Amino acid sequence: MSNHTSEMLNTIDAGKATLDAARPLPQHTVASLREKLLLEWTYHSNGHCQLGGCK
């Protein structure tokens, strides 16, 4: 596994540990996280399509 991949996985694991430590999350926090993820996924999906990935 590359160094970059290992670093990314470590960052993801650390973020998950932070979320797990804060559980249960307040409902408004869950809603905010969901909205942020949907916006990011839409942004990245649109970028992918602009590069010719969507046909």
C-alpha positions in Angstrom: 0.0 0.0 0.0 1.3 3.4 -0.9 2.3 6.0 1.7 -0.4 8.4 0.5 -3.1 5.7 0.8 -1.9 4.8 4.3 -2.1 8.5 5.3 -5.6 8.8 3.9 -6.8 5.7 5.7 -5.2 7.0 9.0 -7.1 10.3 8.6 -10.3 8.5 7.9 -9.8 6.2 11.0 -9.1 9.2 13.2 -12.2 11.0 12.0 -14.3 7.9 12.6 -12.9 7.6 16.1 -13.8 11.2 16.8 -17.4 10.6 15.6 -17.7 7.4 17.6 -16.5 9.2 20.8 -19.2 11.8 20.3 -22.1 9.3 19.9 -25.0 9.5 20.2 -24.9 12.6 18.1 -27.7 15.2 18.5 -30.3 15.0 15.7 -29.5 18.5 14.4 -25.8 17.4 14.1 -26.8 14.3 12.1 -28.9 16.5 9.8 -26.0 18.9 9.3 -23.6 16.1 8.5 -26.0 14.5 6.1 -26.5 17.9 4.3 -22.8 18.5 4.1 -22.1 15.1 2.6 -24.8 15.4 0.0 -23.4 18.8 -1.0 -19.9 17.4 -1.3 -21.0 14.3 -3.2 -23.0 16.5 -5.6 -20.0 18.8 -6.1 -17.6 15.9 -6.8 -20.1 14.2 -9.0 -20.5 17.3 -11.1 -16.8 17.7 -11.4 -16.5 14.1 -12.6 -19.2 14.8 -15.3 -17.4 17.9 -16.5 -14.3 15.8 -17.1 -16.4 13.5 -19.4 -17.2 10.8 -16.9 -21.0 11.1 -17.3 -22.5 10.2 -20.6 
